[in-house]
Amino acid sequence: MRAALPVEHRAAFNEEIDSTGLHLIGKVLADWDARARALASPDMIAMARRIRDERAGRAEPPCMAPDAKVRAIVPALRP
């Protein structure tokens, strides 16, 4: 899991793992797995940048993503 994350996210991963009780470790690992998959997807990174720009007022929000595009992105996030 750690190797799948970009270097700048590994310290946060280590900190969260070290501070998490054993009864919650599965949930934390699943959360980080979803983050690693999102960070590895160029479409997800582009979407996050677009949302950041929209919230900052630097870009107009789109009307809505087409269903086909959403269906193409979502499977990449499933474990």
C-alpha positions, 0 to 999 in steps of 0.5 A: 500500500505504502509503495502505491502512494506518491511520496508526499502522501506516505508520511500521512499514511504512516502517521495514520496507521501508527495512530489507529487501533487494530480494530479500525486498521481494515477501514483505514487501509481501505480508505488509503487504498481508495486514495491511492487508486484516485491518485493513480488515475489521471482522470481523477486528478484532472477532475480534482483540479477542475473542482479546485479551480471551480471553487476558487472561481477560476473556472465555470462549473460544467452542467454535468458529467455524462453518464458514460464518463462517470461509469468509466471512472468509477470502476477504477476506484473499486478495490 
